[in-house]
Amino acid sequence: MTEKVGLSPGTAIYTGDVEIKKPEITIIKYDLNEVLTQECDSLECIETLLKRSEKSMPTWVHIEPISDQESIAKLCGSFNIHSLVAEDILSVAHRPKIEEFENYIFVILKYIEYVGEELKFSQISFVLKEDFLITFADDSPQRFEIIKKRIAKKDSRMRREGNEYLFFALIDYLVDQYFIVLEKIGEKIEDIEDEILNNPTRQSIQNVHDLKRTLVELKKSVWPLRELLNALLISDGVKQQYHIYFKDTYDHVINIIDIIEGYRDSVSSFLDIYLSTLSNRMNEIMKTLSIIATIFIPLSFLTGYFGMNFKYETIFESQDAYYFSNILMIIIPVFLLIYFKFRKWF
């Protein structure tokens, strides 16, 4: 981000960490009768494909990766996309947002997934025009192969609807990824809870802090989706018939936020559980040591008492004194253990 300091607004600077390479462009035109898919590597190729069919067909242009900032800037120019939008497309640390222009809608979303034990965010940008939908992906989920399969399926709803439905399907797919991530986070929470209750360590606390940080990042990427979907529900750029679909996705987002808040409350309580568990373990240890010390107090007294030399004490002149003292030192701890058990001290 420091590379953009001092530059004029609209300067196209890529801020991600994907290897710089020429973007691969996939164009999919479809209707009930056919699906036309073509890979492109130049502006001329794109223009040719977009004009190939005489009849109007829903068209999806997917561009990935976006690491070559010069190529992306040229592509945005060829589609008459504002320079400020091109800047936002290349700034991959953007929060989710929506902007409406005269002839298109611009949306930024985040795709999330677990890579190893790390939560990874990648940016997906949408430009919805009347004639086609353009997506710019820094690192998309298998290049939306699931959505492409739905388009390829004959008689599917995707084939019967327009660009707005494709736009909804992509957003809904990205939102559903949050449920997959939340399911994994829920499993981690259960594992950490069992660990804290049964065998708490310093690593347990570190795991709790890492999980809290993950939930904060997750909330930051989900919270703006409410505003974004609300804007789509009242937008004139989306036909009224598709509002019900975006309303359903909005309900999913609210559900995700509720789950995240519940997880945050659970994780926040783990520190109290950790301290309570350590305190209980310490109490158990101290109780055990106290019982041992209490048992040995009378034994120490007896050994100390009988260890003294009494000139006139007749019991020490008896041949049974040794056996008597051993029996007494056995009876006392047994009696104390029975008494402690009766009082439920252990």
C-alpha distance (Angstrom), angle and dihedral (degrees) to the residues before:
residue distance angle dihedral
M1 . . .
T2 3.81 . .
E3 3.81 88.7 .
K4 3.83 88.9 69.8
V5 3.80 95.8 54.1
G6 3.80 110.5 118.0
L7 3.82 95.1 8.6
S8 3.79 121.7 125.2
P9 3.84 118.7 -99.9
G10 3.78 112.7 -87.8
T11 3.81 95.4 34.1
A12 3.81 107.1 145.8
I13 3.81 107.3 -130.6
Y14 3.80 121.8 159.9
T15 3.82 111.4 -135.2
G16 3.81 101.0 -178.4
D17 3.78 132.8 97.9
V18 3.82 101.1 -126.1
E19 3.78 114.3 123.5
I20 3.81 111.1 -92.5
K21 3.78 110.2 -107.7
K22 3.77 138.6 139.5
P23 3.80 112.7 -77.3
E24 3.78 119.4 -107.5
I25 3.79 112.6 -135.7
T26 3.79 123.6 -155.0
I27 3.80 119.9 -169.8
I28 3.80 119.4 -166.1
K29 3.80 120.5 -174.8
Y30 3.79 116.5 -179.1
D31 3.77 147.7 164.8
L32 3.80 135.9 158.7
N33 3.79 93.0 -69.7
E34 3.80 105.3 42.0
V35 3.78 148.3 4.5
L36 3.79 120.1 -143.8
T37 3.80 116.8 -162.9
Q38 3.77 124.6 -179.0
E39 3.79 135.8 168.5
C40 3.81 116.4 -138.9
D41 3.78 136.3 -170.9
S42 3.81 102.3 -179.7
L43 3.79 141.8 47.0
E44 3.79 91.3 -116.6
C45 3.79 90.7 57.0
I46 3.80 90.9 51.3
E47 3.77 93.7 50.1
T48 3.79 91.0 48.9
L49 3.79 94.0 50.8
L50 3.78 94.5 45.7
K51 3.80 89.9 55.0
R52 3.81 96.6 40.3
S53 3.77 96.8 95.8
E54 3.77 119.0 60.7
K55 3.78 93.1 -155.3
S56 3.78 122.6 68.4
M57 3.79 112.6 -100.6
P58 3.81 131.9 174.6
T59 3.79 106.0 -97.7
W60 3.79 131.3 -162.0
V61 3.79 120.1 -165.6
H62 3.80 113.0 -168.7
I63 3.81 118.8 -169.5
E64 3.82 121.6 -169.6
P65 2.98 139.6 -159.5
I66 3.80 108.4 18.3
S67 3.80 97.1 -166.1
D68 3.84 92.9 110.0
Q69 3.79 97.1 78.1
E70 3.80 96.0 -174.6
S71 3.81 93.0 54.7
I72 3.81 91.9 46.5
A73 3.80 91.2 49.7
K74 3.82 90.2 52.1
L75 3.80 92.1 47.3
C76 3.79 91.0 50.8
G77 3.80 89.3 50.0
S78 3.80 91.9 51.4
F79 3.83 90.0 52.8
N80 3.84 91.7 46.9
I81 3.79 91.7 -115.3
H82 3.79 114.7 161.3
S83 3.82 117.2 -104.7
L84 3.81 91.0 -122.6
V85 3.80 88.7 56.8
A86 3.81 90.5 49.7
E87 3.81 88.0 52.4
D88 3.82 91.0 52.1
I89 3.81 91.5 47.9
L90 3.81 90.6 56.3
S91 3.82 94.0 43.2
V92 3.79 96.5 82.7
A93 3.81 94.9 -177.6
H94 3.80 92.4 69.9
R95 3.78 120.7 128.8
P96 3.82 115.9 -120.4
K97 3.79 110.0 -81.1
I98 3.80 145.7 152.6
E99 3.79 131.1 -137.1
E100 3.80 126.9 -177.3
F101 3.78 120.7 -148.0
E102 3.78 130.6 -178.1
N103 3.79 96.3 -88.6
Y104 3.81 106.2 12.8
I105 3.81 145.5 31.4
F106 3.79 120.5 -126.1
V107 3.83 119.9 -155.2
I108 3.80 133.3 176.5
L109 3.82 120.8 -159.7
K110 3.79 136.2 168.9
Y111 3.78 127.4 -123.4
I112 3.79 112.1 -152.1
E113 3.77 131.7 -164.3
Y114 3.79 140.9 152.1
V115 3.78 114.6 -104.4
G116 3.80 104.4 -171.5
E117 3.80 103.1 -47.1
E118 3.81 94.1 -29.3
L119 3.79 125.4 97.5
K120 3.81 108.3 -131.6
F121 3.81 126.0 -159.6
S122 3.79 122.7 -162.6
Q123 3.77 126.5 -179.1
I124 3.79 125.6 -119.7
S125 3.82 118.6 -172.0
F126 3.81 125.0 -163.2
V127 3.78 130.7 -160.2
L128 3.80 110.6 -171.9
K129 3.80 114.5 -164.2
E130 3.75 129.7 171.2
D131 3.80 93.0 -104.9
F132 3.78 102.5 35.4
L133 3.79 148.7 -1.8
I134 3.81 121.5 -120.0
T135 3.80 123.0 -162.0
F136 3.79 124.9 -168.7
A137 3.80 114.3 -163.3
D138 3.76 128.4 -171.7
D139 3.81 89.8 -168.7
S140 3.80 114.9 -14.3
P141 3.83 128.8 -166.5
Q142 3.80 102.1 -89.3
R143 3.81 85.9 -40.5
F144 3.81 89.7 -69.9
E145 3.79 93.7 -65.0
I146 3.81 90.7 163.3
I147 3.80 91.4 58.2
K148 3.80 91.1 45.1
K149 3.82 89.8 53.9
R150 3.80 89.8 52.2
I151 3.80 89.3 53.0
A152 3.79 91.4 48.2
K153 3.81 92.2 52.2
K154 3.77 110.1 99.0
D155 3.82 117.9 -121.7
S156 3.81 91.3 12.1
R157 3.80 119.6 147.3
M158 3.79 88.3 -115.5
R159 3.80 90.3 64.0
R160 3.82 92.2 50.4
E161 3.79 97.1 49.5
G162 3.79 134.8 67.2
N163 3.80 136.3 -115.8
E164 3.81 92.6 -71.8
Y165 3.80 91.4 62.7
L166 3.81 91.0 48.9
F167 3.80 87.6 49.4
F168 3.82 89.6 52.7
A169 3.82 92.8 45.7
L170 3.80 91.9 54.5
I171 3.81 93.2 47.1
D172 3.80 91.6 46.3
Y173 3.81 90.2 50.3
L174 3.81 91.8 52.4
V175 3.80 91.6 47.3
D176 3.82 91.5 50.0
Q177 3.81 89.2 57.2
Y178 3.81 87.3 69.6
F179 3.80 89.8 64.3
I180 3.81 90.4 54.4
V181 3.81 90.8 50.7
L182 3.82 92.0 45.1
E183 3.80 90.0 52.5
K184 3.81 90.0 56.1
I185 3.80 91.0 45.7
G186 3.82 89.0 51.5
E187 3.81 89.7 54.6
K188 3.81 90.0 49.8
I189 3.80 90.7 50.4
E190 3.81 90.8 53.0
D191 3.81 91.7 48.7
I192 3.81 92.8 48.8
E193 3.80 91.4 46.7
D194 3.82 91.4 52.8
E195 3.80 89.9 46.7
I196 3.81 93.1 50.8
L197 3.80 93.0 47.2
N198 3.82 95.9 45.6
N199 3.78 108.3 26.5
P200 3.82 114.2 2.8
T201 3.81 117.6 -169.9
R202 3.79 136.7 168.6
Q203 3.79 88.0 -96.6
S204 3.80 87.9 60.5
I205 3.80 90.2 62.8
Q206 3.81 90.8 47.3
N207 3.80 89.0 52.2
V208 3.80 89.8 51.3
H209 3.81 92.1 52.2
D210 3.82 91.2 47.8
L211 3.78 90.1 51.1
K212 3.80 92.2 49.3
R213 3.80 89.8 51.6
T214 3.81 90.4 50.2
L215 3.80 91.8 51.6
V216 3.81 91.4 49.2
E217 3.82 90.7 52.5
L218 3.78 90.0 46.4
K219 3.78 92.6 51.6
K220 3.81 91.7 49.3
S221 3.81 90.0 56.9
V222 3.83 95.7 43.4
W223 3.80 102.5 41.5
P224 3.85 95.9 69.0
L225 3.82 90.0 53.1
R226 3.80 90.3 77.6
E227 3.77 91.8 59.5
L228 3.80 91.0 42.0
L229 3.80 94.9 53.1
N230 3.79 91.9 43.0
A231 3.78 88.3 55.8
L232 3.81 90.7 50.7
L233 3.80 90.8 50.5
I234 3.80 91.6 58.5
S235 3.79 96.8 34.9
D236 3.80 120.8 117.6
G237 3.80 88.2 -150.5
V238 3.82 90.7 73.0
K239 3.78 119.4 63.1
Q240 3.79 117.0 -116.0
Q241 3.80 92.7 -118.8
Y242 3.82 90.4 65.7
H243 3.80 96.5 50.0
I244 3.80 91.6 88.2
Y245 3.80 90.1 60.8
F246 3.79 93.4 51.4
K247 3.82 88.6 46.6
D248 3.80 88.3 57.3
T249 3.82 90.6 51.0
Y250 3.81 88.8 48.3
D251 3.82 88.9 56.6
H252 3.81 88.7 51.8
V253 3.80 90.3 53.4
I254 3.81 91.5 51.0
N255 3.80 88.9 50.8
I256 3.81 90.7 50.1
I257 3.80 91.4 50.8
D258 3.82 90.7 50.5
I259 3.81 90.9 50.7
I260 3.82 91.7 48.9
E261 3.82 91.4 49.9
G262 3.81 90.1 49.9
Y263 3.80 91.3 49.7
R264 3.81 91.2 48.6
D265 3.81 90.8 53.2
S266 3.80 90.6 49.3
V267 3.80 93.8 48.1
S268 3.82 91.8 45.9
S269 3.80 89.5 56.7
F270 3.82 91.7 53.4
L271 3.81 92.5 81.2
D272 3.81 90.5 56.6
I273 3.81 89.8 46.5
Y274 3.82 90.1 49.2
L275 3.81 92.9 51.4
S276 3.79 91.4 43.7
T277 3.81 91.8 50.1
L278 3.80 92.0 49.4
S279 3.80 90.0 47.9
N280 3.81 91.4 50.5
R281 3.80 91.5 48.6
M282 3.78 90.4 49.6
N283 3.80 90.4 49.1
E284 3.81 90.4 51.3
I285 3.79 90.9 50.5
M286 3.80 92.6 47.1
K287 3.80 90.7 47.4
T288 3.78 91.4 52.9
L289 3.80 92.3 47.7
S290 3.81 90.9 46.7
I291 3.80 91.2 52.6
I292 3.79 91.1 50.1
A293 3.80 91.6 47.4
T294 3.82 91.6 47.2
I295 3.80 91.2 52.0
F296 3.78 92.7 50.7
I297 3.81 95.4 47.0
P298 3.85 95.1 77.5
L299 3.81 90.5 37.9
S300 3.78 90.5 54.0
F301 3.78 88.9 48.1
L302 3.79 92.5 51.4
T303 3.79 95.0 46.8
G304 3.77 89.6 46.8
Y305 3.77 92.9 46.8
F306 3.80 96.8 47.0
G307 3.76 89.9 42.3
M308 3.82 90.0 68.0
N309 3.82 120.1 92.7
F310 3.83 111.5 -120.1
K311 3.75 113.3 -174.5
Y312 3.80 95.9 -161.9
E313 3.80 101.5 32.5
T314 3.80 104.4 114.6
I315 3.82 95.2 -165.4
F316 3.76 90.5 71.7
E317 3.76 91.0 55.9
S318 3.80 90.6 59.8
Q319 3.78 119.0 100.4
D320 3.85 89.0 -137.9
A321 3.82 95.1 57.2
Y322 3.83 92.9 96.1
Y323 3.80 93.2 52.6
F324 3.79 92.3 42.6
S325 3.80 92.8 54.5
N326 3.85 92.8 48.6
I327 3.79 92.3 49.7
L328 3.80 90.1 48.6
M329 3.82 91.9 51.3
I330 3.82 89.9 51.5
I331 3.79 95.0 47.1
I332 3.81 94.9 50.5
P333 3.87 98.7 57.8
V334 3.83 90.8 41.9
F335 3.77 90.0 52.0
L336 3.83 91.3 47.2
L337 3.81 92.5 49.7
I338 3.81 90.9 50.5
Y339 3.79 90.3 47.9
F340 3.86 92.8 48.9
K341 3.79 90.1 48.8
F342 3.79 91.6 49.3
R343 3.82 90.0 52.2
K344 3.84 89.1 47.0
W345 3.78 92.9 -124.3
F346 3.80 89.6 144.8
